[in-house]
Amino acid sequence: MQLIWFVLLVFLEELAVGESEVDALLELKKGIQKETLTKDFVSWDSNSLESDGCPKNWYGITCSTGHVTSISLSHLGLAGEFSFLTVSRLRMLQNLSLSNNHFTGTLTRDVGLLESLQNFDLSSNLFTGSLPHQLTSLTNLALVNISLNKMEGEIPSGFANRKQLKYLDLHSNAFVGDVMSLLGQLGGSVVYVDLSCNSFSGLLDLGTADPDFMSLVSHLNVSCNNLTGELFFPHDGIPYLDSLEVLDASGNRITGKIPSFSLVVSLRVLRLGGNQLSGSLPGGLLQGSSMVLSELDLSHNQLEGPIESITSLNLRYLNLSSNSLSRPLPLRIAHCAVIDLSNNMFSGNFSRAQSWGNYVEVIDLSSNHLTGSFPNQTSRFLRLTSFRISNNSLEGLLPPVLATYPELRVVDFSFNTLSGSLPSLFISTKLIDINLSWNNFSGMVPTDGLTPQNYSLLSLDLSHNSFTGQLPPELGRFSSMVYLNLSNNLLEGAIPDDLPNTMTVFNVSYNNLSGVVPQSLQRFPSSSFHPGNMLLVVPNEAASSPKGGDIHRERNKSASTETGGKKVLSSTAVESGTQQQANLSALQQGLKNLDNPESTRKSELMASPATMPSSGDSSPGKFQQLSEHPSALRVCSPEKLAGDLHLFDSSLKFSSEELSSAPAEPVGMSCHGTLYKAVLSSGHVLAVKLLKEGIAKRRKEFAREAKKLGSIRHPNLVSLQGFYWGPKEHEKLIISNYVDAPCLALYLHGTAPQTLPPLSLDERLKIAINVACCLTHLHTASAIPHGNLKSTNILIELPNKNAVLTDYSLHRLLTAAGTAEQVLNAGALGYLPPEFTSTSKPCPSMKSDVYAFGVILLELLTGRSIPGNPEVVDLAEWVSFMAVEIRAVECFDSHILGAENRLPKTLDDILHVALKCTLPAAERPDMKMVFEELS
């Protein structure tokens, strides 16, 4: 009888446990937003249970012995706050996989109750907060993946005793702390570690890590952090790194020379790009057969010297772009499939590349100092798919053999001095992209050898040459072509009727064409045909539309709206409290109307894209700060973009035509021109700055500097994505990603109703460190000053209050007059160092950046505006005086002082750094010292 009661009690206990776990799952379901629940969750029915009370055939749920052991809800697009308190009731849970959803919430200490947990995957969600130390106490953990969330703080200690842990992925969060404090506690079971895209700091001193960890780890990624100092390998190599296959430390501030890695015998992938490494390249990385290295990325460093030859038979991918490597090109590249030597200082005859053999698939030699011409007999390059050698000094003819490379798909020889007639490249059956613009080619556009097998061409740019004759009707056979630019040549005659109807970009302006534009092409803007082509008629074109030297139509006298809400073209002023939307191309004229010095101060508060409402908003935006003189912002007459668009990010793809038709809003103006928010048809949002007339350098110098600026990447920098160069002086655009965030000035000096919550002391210190980190990167990695640092050019990303810098180094794109106008602009006067008053041609420098940063620190400490505060003429001078008088406490923002109005030590320390930054130039520290002191 006692045995029967015992069995009955065990059964009832298991049933109660089952019911408790079912209740927990149903509670989790309630937390998921109903509109994101898929039909799979119909199976989560309290009536669908096993005999032991465990869920029966519930989607994503696995049970064993009456307990829930696995929750797998990945890739479902679910949203809502996830409760770890609720899930902690599932004590036998071994697997929790929630990746690729939109869950929010914080990771609470209740997770420590899941003692059976082995796999913990929260990747690609919206979780916030810090990691609780209870997580590291789970002894059965084998996999921890919290990547791609919004978590922050230091990683708690405790992983040292986790003997089962094999996989740790924390990438793309905001975690902080010393990198070796974390790596040093990992034991010999861990084989995969990804800490990339966080804010870890310190030295990457692998010699201090656990020997067991270093002997077994195969994948180590610490890229895109704040690591400093040299890579430390005792005795230039660690014998027990015999399992390491992937090491990625790119995108940091690592200095010194590159170790030889000669004893890291299993290393297949080495990525150290985007650091401050200097010296020459260790020969062992490129030569011999002892290493199995197949991928080497050392781009965007400060490496110098020659590369004599590459003999490694294992190396397949080599990226040495954006360094200072020089001398002739390497004579051999062995079995390299991809070789990128662009943006260096290689010189000598290009013909050395002809001996690179038949293994190479991608060659990029753009932006060097190469000379010479293509030899008549060149390598067959049997596997070559992409060949880029733009922006060099090549001359002479293109050999016909180029069209016979069997796999060639992309050719870019633009910005050289190649000449003569063009061989028919169209006989190639694989070519899809040809760019031979900005050369000296002449003769007729060849179409010999066209057959149905080689109609694959998608993009053809022969602009800015001297081609003559008629537009070949054979171009109509390229039935998939999307881009055709033959502008700025000497073509004549009529435009063929049957050009491809798939084209999205078409430009034949600045030629001598005549006749009537075929109906199929009348969908393109007037700027596709004019200026130039005086005898060419565009039906339905306005009679006043210029066809010769003036690219612009006459201005419309009144606003015109296309029905259906597709676009709004307006010549009316933006009135206070309203926002008209227009096509970006409608905003190219009238920059002279923007030079109202009285409105400079208020309008600069608009430099943050978030200072204007979003598209279509007719009321003031959350962070809107309109000019006192709204007539200064004008949406002018429509005109399509007829020039050349250059993009630096290969993942960002759009044409000048698409940019031209993008809905655009003016969001601010500065001494450089007007800033617009433009929304592409893909939904990608850009910040587009239309430069004022006459301030940009000449084209080649502008392009060279813009490419250099576009190569700079940092987590606290809104990088330059490209530029547009139009045919008229006032048609210069610089393009970056749109950041929807208020600027620091609005936090510190915003006036009602645009005021924002006051920043805490910790938030202000974090902003200061973010800015200092970015400036240090600009100064050390790129040797370029920001040149225009002020609180309106610092955006504060929500919700983590990360600071990002905009408008960096634009003075390098400007003429001397344009640079002087930037320096002496009223909005920048409070940030200018005293030495600028003693020179007739002040120019931005790293020392002036340090001074401006010191003023930023004082703004953060005092909350006072620079300039424009009637009580303070010179903020640095005033605070310095008050500090000498031991009255510094009277300067500080009341929001960051203690309750008793006493000066916290942190404030005193920051004040000390700020005042050092505003010392005379010879006594100022450099940004690296400032950053280290703040950190």
N, C-alpha and C positions, 0 to 999 in steps of 0.2 A: 504494500500500500504506500509506504514511504517513497519507494522508487517511482510509483505513478505520480505522486505529488511533485517529486523533483523534476520529472520530465515535463509535467504541465507548467511548472514555474519557469523552467528554461524556455519553453515555447512561448509563454506569455511575455517573458522578458524580451525575446527576440522580436516578437510582434510589436511590442512597445517601441523598441529601437527602430524597427522598420517604419512605423508610423511617424516617429520623430524625424527621420531622414526625409520621408516623403513631404512632410510639412515644410521642412527647410527648403527643399527644391521648389515647392509651390510658392514659397515666400520669395525665393530668388526670381521666379518668373514674374511675380507681381512688380518687381523692381525694374523690369525691362519695359521700355516704352512700347505701348501696344502697336503703334504704327510700324515698328521695326520687327515685330515678331513674324516669323515665317510660318507657313502652313505646317512645317514639321512639328511645331509645338502643340498641335492638336493632340499629339500622342501623350502629352503630359497631362494625364487624366487620373485623378485620385481613385477612380474605379478600376484602373488598369494596373493591377498589382499581382505579384507572384504570391504563392501560398505563404511565404515567409515575410510578406509585407513589403518586399522590395519592388521598385518600379518595374513594370513589364513592358518591354519594347518602347521605352521612352527615348526620343531622339537625343543622341549625344550622351546618354547615361549608360554606364556599365555597372553591374552588380556582381557580387560574389559572396557566398555564404551569408546572405541576408543583409549585406551592407553595400552602400554606394562606394565604388572604388575609383570611378573615373567620370569626370565631366569634360566633354570635348565639344566646345561650341565655337570653333574657329571659323573665320571667313563667312560670317553670316550677316554682317552689317548691323549688329544689335547695338542699341543705345540704352542708357539709363545708369543709375548709380548702383554699383555692385557692392553688396554687403559681405565683407569678410567675416563679420560677426555671425551672420547666418550660415555661411559655408563651413564655419569652424565646428558646427554640430555634426558634420560628416567625418567622424573621427578616423575612419578606415580609408579615407580618400587617398589614393596614390597618384592620381593624375588630374591636374587642373589646367586645361588649355582653353584660353579665351582670346587667342590672337586674332588680329585683323577685325576688330569691332570698334565701337565708339563708347565703350564703358568709361564711366567717370568714378570718382571716389578716391579714398585714400587707403593705403595698405596698413591696416591696423594690427596691433599686437596679437589679436585673436588668431592670426595665421599660425602662431606658435603652437596652437592646440592640434594642428594637423600633423601628428607625429609620424604618420605613415607616408606622408607626401614624398614622392620621388621626382615627378616632373611638374614644374611650376612655370607656365608660359602665359604671360600677360602682354606680350609684345603687340605693338601697333594699336594702342588704345589711348585714352586720355586721363590716365591715372595721375594723381598729383601727390605731393607730400614727400616724406622721406621713407627710407627702408627701416622697419622696426628691427631691433636687434634679435627679437624672437625668431625671425626668419632664419638667421644663421645658426640657431640652436637645433634645427631639424636635422637629425643625424642621418636620415635616409635620402636626403636630396641628392639627385644625380644631375638634374638639369634645372637651371634658373635662367629664364629669359624675360627680362623686363624692358627690353629695348623699345625705342620709338614711343615713349610716353612723355610726360611732363614732370617727372620726379626730380627731386633735388636733394641737397644735403650730403653729408659724408656717409660713406659705407661703413656700417658697424663692423667691429671686429668679431671674429667667431668662425670664419670660414676655415681657419687652420685645422680644426678638428673634424672637418667634414670629409671623411675618408671615401665616401661614395661619389662626391661631386666631380663630374667630368666636363660639364658644359656651363659656362657663365657668360651671359650676353647682357650687357647694360647699355649698349650704344644708343645714342640720340636721346639723351636726357639732359639734366643740368646738375649731375653729381659733381661734387668737389672733393678735394683732399689730395694728399700726396700719393702719387701713383704707386710708389714702391711700398707704402704702408698697406695697400691692398694686395699687390702682387706678392709681397713678402709673406702674407699669411696663407697663400694657396699651397696646398700640399701636392703630393706626387700622383694623385688620381686625376688631376685636371689636365685635359688635353686641348680645350678650346676656350679662349678668353677674348672677348670683344668689349673694350671700354671706349670705343671711338665716339667722337662728337659729344663730349661732355666738357667739363671744366677742370679736369684733373691737372695737377701741377707737379713740379719737382723734376728731379733728374730721372732718366731712364737708366738706372744702374742695375743691370741684370746680374751683376756679380753679387748682389746682396740677397737675391731671391733664394728660396729653399732649393737646394741641389736636386731633391727629388722632383720638384715642380719643373725645374729647368731641364731635367733629363727626359721628361715625358711630354711637355707641352708641344703641340704641333702647330697651333694657330694662335698668334698674339697680335691683336689690333689695338693700338693706342692712338690712332690718328685723330686729327681735329680736336686737340686738347690744348692745354697751355704748358706743355712740357718745355723745359729750358735746359741749358747746359749741354754738355757733350754726351754722346752715346758712350757708355762705359762698358768695355769688355776687357777684363783683366788679361794681361799678356796678349792683348789684341786677338782674343778669341777664347771662348769658353768650351773646353773639351766636352763637357756634358750637355751641350745644346745639340745632341745628336738626333733629336726627333723634330726639331723646329723646321717646319716647312714654309710657313707664311709669317713674315714680320712686316707690319704696316705701322709706321710712326710718322706718316705724312701729315702736313697741316699743323705743325707745332712751331716752336721757336728753338729747335735744337741747333746747336752751333758746333764749331770745330770741324775736324776732318772726318772723313768716312772710314770706319774700321775696314779691315780687309775681309772679314767674315770667312777667312780661309779655313777655320776649323768647324764652321757650322755646315756640316757635310750634307745635311738633308734639305737645306734651304732652296726652295723652288721659287718663291715670290718675295721680293724685297722692294718695299715702297717707302721712300724717304722724301718724296717731293714736298714742296711748299714749306721748307725750313730755311735755315740760315747757314747751311753747310758750306764750307769753303775749301780751298785747296784743289788739288788735282784728283782725278778719279783713280781709285786703286786698280791697277792693271789686272789683278787677279779676278775681278768681277767680269771682265770682258774676254779674258784669255784663258787658254788651257782647257782641259777636259775633266779636271778633278771635281769641279762644282756641278751640281745639277740645276743651277739657277736658270729658270726659263723666263721670268719676268723681272725687269729692273726699271723702276721709276724714280729718277732723281731730279725731276723737273722742278722749276721754280726755286732754285737755290743760287748760290754764288760760286759755283764751281768754275774753274778756269783751266787753261792749258789745252794741249792738243789731245786728240784721240788717234793714235797711229793706225791701229788695226784691231778688228774684233775677230777672235779666232775660236771663241767658245762654241762648241757644236750643240749645246743645249739651249742657249739663249734664243728665245723666240720674240719677245716683246721688249723693246728698249725705248724709253722716253727720257731724253736729256734736254728737253725744250726749256727755254727761258732760263738760261744760265749765261756765263760769259766764256764759253768754250770757243777756242779760236784755232788758227792755223788751217791747213787744208782738210778736206773731208777725209775720213778714214778710207784706206785703200781697199779694205775687205770688211765685210760684215757677217761672214760665215753663214749660218742658217737663220739669221734674223728674219722674221716674217713682218714685223712692224717696227719701223725705226723713225722716231720723231726727234729731229735736231733743230726744230724751228726756234726762232727768237734767240739766236746766239750770235757769235761774231766770226763764224767760219768764213774763210776767204779762199781765194785761189780759184782754180778752174773747176767748173762744175763737172767736167768730163770724168773726174775720178769716180763719180757715182755710177758710171756705165759699167764698172767692173764688179758690181755688187751681186751679180749672179741671179739665179732663177728661183731662189727660195723666197725672196722678198715679195710681200703683198701690199704693204702700205709704206710710202715714202713721203715725209713732210720735211722740206728744207726751207720753208717760208721764212722771210725776214732775217736773212743773213747778208753777207757781203760777197756772194758768189759772182763770178764773172765767167766769161767765155761763152761758147755756143755749143749747140748739140752737134756732135760729130755725125758725119754722113752714115757711118756704120755704127749702130748702137746695139747694146744688149737686147736680146729678145724679151727679157723680163716675162717669162712664161706665166708667172702667177700674180703679177702686179695688178692690183685692183684700184688703187688710189695714188695719184702722183701730184703732189703740191710743191711748187717751188716759186710761189708768188713773192713779190717785194724783194727782188734781188737786182742784179745788173746784167742779166743774160742778154745776149745780142745774137744777131744772125738769123738764120732760117730754121724752121722746124722741119726735121727730116720726115719723109713719108712713112718710115718704118714705125713711127709712133702709133699709127692707126692699126698696126698689125699685132700689137700686144693682145693676146687672145682673151685675157680676163679683165682688161682695163675698163673701169666704169667711171672714174672721176679724174678730171684733168683741170688743174688750176695753175696757170702760168701768168696770171695777171700781174700788173705793176712791174714789168720789165721793159726792155727796149728791143724785143724781138721784132723782126721786120721781114719784108719780102712777101711773096704770095703764100697763101695758106694751103698746105696739102689737104686733100680730102680726108678728114677724120671720120667722116660718116660711114666709111666702109666697115668700121668696127661694128660687130654685132652686139657688143656689151655696153658701149658708152652710154651713160645716162646724164652726165653733168660735165659740160665744157665751159671753162671760164678763161678766155684769152683777152680780157678787157685791159685797157690802158697799156697798149703796146704800140708798135708802128707798122702793123700789118697793112698790106695794100692789095690791090687787085680785086677780083670778084670773089664772092663767097662760094667756095667749091661745093659741088653736090655730086661729084663723080662717084660711081660705084654704088649708088643707093639701090638696095633690093629689099623686098618684104622682110628679109631676115634681120635688117639693121635699122628698123624704125623705132628703136627703143628709147631714143633720146628724150629726156624730160626737161633739161635746162640748158640753154645756150646763151652765153653772154660774150658778144664780140664788140661791145661798146667801146668808144674812145680809141678808135683806130682810124685807118684811112681807106676802108673798103669802098670800092666803086662798083658801077654796074647796077643791075636791077635786083630787087628782092627775088631770090629764086623761088618759083612756084613749087619746087620739089619739097620745100619746108613743110608743105601741107601734108606730106606723107607721114610725118611724125605724129601719129594720131593720139599719143599720150602726152605730148609736150605741155608743160604748165608754165614755163618761164622762157621768154624770148626777148632779149635786149640787144638791139642793133643801133642804138642811138649814138650820136656824135661820130658819124662816118660821112661818106660822100655818096651815098646811095641815091639813085634817081629812078624815075619811071613810076608806074602804078604799083599799088599794093595788091598782091594776088588775092583772088576771091576765096580761095579754099584753104587758108591757113587753119591750123587746128582749132577746133572750138573748145578744146579742153584747157586752153591757156587761161591762167589767172593773172599773169603779169605780161604786158606787151608794151614795148617802148621802141619807137622808131624816130623820136624827135631829133632835132638838129641834123637833118639830112636834106636832100633836095628832091624829095618825092613829090609826085603830082597826081592829078586825077581825083577820084572820089573814094573815100574810105568805104570798103565793103560793109554791107549791112551786118555781117557776122562780127565785125570788129567795132561797131558803133557803140557797143556796151562799155568800151574802155573810155577813160576820161580824156579830155582834151589834151592833157599833158603827155599822153602817150604819142601824140602826133605833132604838137607844137610846144615850144618854139621851133623855128626852122620850117622846112617844107612849105614855103610860101605859096606854092601852087596846089597844095593838097586841100581838098574840101571835106570838111566833116559835116554831114547833113545835120540840121537842127541845132548847130552850134550858134551861140549868140553872135549877132552881127558885129558886136564890139569886141569879140574875143580876139586877142592879138595872136598873130601867126608867125611873127618874126622874132624880134629881140626880146619881147616882154612875155614872160611865162604866165603872168596872171591875168585873169579875167577882170573886167571892171567890177567894182564892188556893187553888190546889190544895195538898193536904197532901203529896202525893208526886209524883215525876216521872211524866210520861205520855209515851209514845212512840208516834207513828203508825207503823204497819207499813209495810214497803216502803222505809224509809229516807228518806221524803220530808221529814220535819221532826221535830225533837226539842224538846219543851217541858218545861223542867225548872225546879223550884223549889229544887234542891239547890245548895249552894255549889260554886264552882270549887275543886277540891282541888289542892294543890301537885303539879306534874308532870303534870296532866291538863287537858283542855280540853273542856268540854261545848259543843255547838253548839245554838243555839236560833233561833227566829224573832225578828227585830228587835222586833216588836210585843210579845214576851214580856218585854222588858227595860225597860219603862217605869216600873215601880214600885220602891219600896224605896230611893230615893236617900238617904234618911236613914241607911241602913245603911252608906253609903260614907264617912261623915265620921269616920274613925278617924285622928286626927292622928299617931298613932305610926307608921302605915304610909305616911305621905305620901311620905317620901323614897324608899323602895324602890319604891313603886308608880309614882312619876313616871318611873322608868326605863322603865316600860312604855308611856310616851306614844308612842313610836315604834310604828307598826303592826307592825313586824317583830319586836317583842319578845315576841310570842306566836306559837305555831305556826299553820300554815295550817289551813284548814277540815278537820276530821276527824282531825287529828293527835292521837294520844293520848299522845305523849311530848313532853318539853320541846323547844321549837323551837330553831333555831340561835342565835337572839338572845333567847331567852326569859329574862325576869327577873321571877319571881313575887313577889307581896307576902309579907311575913312573916306577914301575917294574911289568909289566903285567904278567910276568911269575909266579908271586906269586899267581895268581888266576888260578886254574886249574880245568878242568872238567875231572874227572878220570873215570876209567873203570866201566861198569854197574854192579849193583848188587841190587837185590830186598831187601826190608826191611823184616827182618825175626824175629823181636822181638815183643815187646808189645807196643801198642799205648794207651795212656790214655788221654781222653778229659774231660774238666771241664765244658763245656757249652753244655747242653742237646740239644740245637737247632742246634749245629754243629755236623753233622754226616758224617763220612767217615771212611774207613778202612785203615790199614797200606798198604794194597795192592793198594788201590786207590792213597794214598799218594806216594807210590813207583813209580807209573806210571805217576805221574803228571809232565807235562813240567815244568822245573825249570831253573832259571837264577841266576847266582851269582850277588849280588848287593852290596857287601861290605864285609869287614873283620875287625875284632877287636881282642883284646887280648883273647876273649872267643872262637873264631873260625870264621866260614864263614857264611854269611847271604845269603839266597836264596829266590827268589820269586817263589812260586809254584802255579800253576793254576789247581784246581781240575776239574774233568769232569763236575761237576755241574756249573762251572764258578766261584765258590768262590775262592778268591785269598788269599793265606797265606804267611806270612813271617816265614821262617823256618831257625833256626840257628843250624848249625852242630858244636857241641862243640869239642874243641881240645882234643886230647887224654890225659888222665891222670888228668884232672882238676875237674872231677865230683865226688861228694861224693858217698858213697855206696848206693846201690839201694833203700833200705827202707827209709833211711834218705833223699835221693834225692826226692823220691816220696812224702814223708810227707811235705817237704818244698815246693815242686812244687805245691801241692794242696793248701797250704796256700796262696802262691802267686797268684794262679789262682782264689782264692775266692775274691781278691781285685778288686773292680770296682770303676771307677771314670771317669767323662766325659773328663778329661785331661790326661788319662792314656791309653796306648795301652796294654790291659790286656793280661796276659798269658792264652792261650786257651787250652794248653795240652803239653804233652811231649811224646817222643818215646824213649824206652830203648832197644837197640839192644844187641845181644849176644856177641859182641866184644867191647873192651874198647873204640874204637873211633866211636861207633855208638850210640851217644846220641844226640837227637834233642829236641829243645824247640820250641814251635809253638805258633804263635800269628796271629792276622789278619794283612793283608798287608795294610799299609797306604800309598797311593800314594801322597806324599807331600815332598817338599824339607826340609832339616834340617836348623836350625838357622845358623849354621856355613856358609852355602852357601850364606845366605842373608848378613852376616856380612863380610865374608872373601873370598867369591868366586872369582875366577880369570877368565878372559876372556877365552873362550866364554861362561862360565857358570854363569856370573854375573846376579843377579836378581835386580829388582827395589829396591832402598833403602827404608828401613822401616821408617815410620814417627814416631814422638815422641809418639803419641797416640798408634800406633801399638806396639811399643816397650814396653810401659807401660802395655798394654793389655797382651802381651806375658809374661811379668814378673809376672803379677797377676795370670795368668793361671798356670804357673809353681809353684808359691808359694802356690796356692790353692791345687794343687795336692800333693806337698810335705807335706803340713800340714795334709792332709788326711792320707798319708802313716805314718807319725809320730804319729798322735793321734789316728786314728781309728785302725791301724794295728800294731803300735809300731815297725815299720820296716823302716830303712833308705833306700834311693835309692841306695847309695853307688857308683854310677858311673855317676854322673851328669856332663854333659858337653854339649857344644853347638851342637855337632854332635848327641846327644841323645835327642834332642828337635826337633820335626817335626812341621812345620807350615802348617796347613790345609788351603786350599784355598776354597772360596774367602774371608772368614771372618778373616783370619789370627789367627785362634785359635791354641794355642800351646798344643801339646800332648807329654808326656814323654814315652820313650822306654827304654828297657834294665834295668828295675827297679829291684833292690834287687837280682840280679843274684849271688851275692857273697854267698847267703844262700844256693845255689846249689853246691858250689865249695869246694874243699879241701882247707886246709890252704895255700898250695902252689899256688893253682889256685887263691885264694883271693889275695895273695901277688902279683901275676903277674898282676892282674887287677889294684891293687892300684899303683904299680910302673910302669905301662905301660907308654910309652913316651907320648901317647896322653892324659894322665890324669895328668901329672906332674904339669901343671899350675893351676890345681884345688885342689891340695892337701894342707891341712892346715899345718902350721909350726910344730905342735906337732907330725906329722908323722915322722919327721926326727929324733926324739929322742927315737923312739921305734924300736925294732928289728922285731916286728910283727904288723905292722899297720893294723887296721881293720876298715872298714866303720862304721860310727856312725852318729847319728843325728846332732851332732856338726860339723862333717866334711861335711855333706850335706849343712848346713847353710853357711859354708865357701865357698863351691863350688858355691852355689847360689849367694853369694856376688860377686864372680868372673864373673858369668854369667851377673849380673847387670852391672858390669864394662865393659864387652864386649858390652852390649847393648848401654851403654853410649858413649864408645870411638870408637866402630867399630874395635878395634884392636884384633888381633888373639892371642889365647893362646893355646899352646905355639907356638914358631916358629917365633915370631917377632924379627928381629935382633936388633931393637932399645930398646926393653923392655925385661928384664930378668924376672921380677916379676911384673905383671900388678898391683896387689893390692898395693905393696910397692911403685911403681912409682906414681900411682894416689894419694896415701896418702901423699907422699912427695910434689907433685904439689899442693895439697889442703892446706897443711901447709904453702907453699910459696905463697898462694893466687894466684895461677896460674892455677886453675882447669879448667878455660875456654879453656886453651890450650890443654886439654886432650880430649875434646868432639868431637864427630863425627860432621863434618861440616854440614851434612844433617839435623841435629836436632837443630842447633843453629839458633838464630834469624838473621835477615838481618844485624844487627849491631854487630853481633858476641858477643852479651851479653848473660849472663847465665839466662835462664828462671827459675822461682822459682821451677817449676816441676822438672827440672834437678837437682837443688840443693837439693831438698827433696829426690830424688832417690839416689843421691850420698851419702847423709847422711846415708840412709839405707844400701847401699852397703858397706860403710866403717865400719859400726857397725857389719855387718856379717863377716868381715875379721879381727876382733879383736882377741886377744888370746882367747882360748877356754872358759875360765871361765867367760869372759866378753861378749861373744856372746849371742844375744837373741835367743829364740827358734823360729821355723818356724811359729808358730801361731801368735806370736807378729809381725814378719816380714810381714806376710800376711795382718794382720789387719792394719799395718802402711801403706803398699802400697795401700790397698783398700780405 
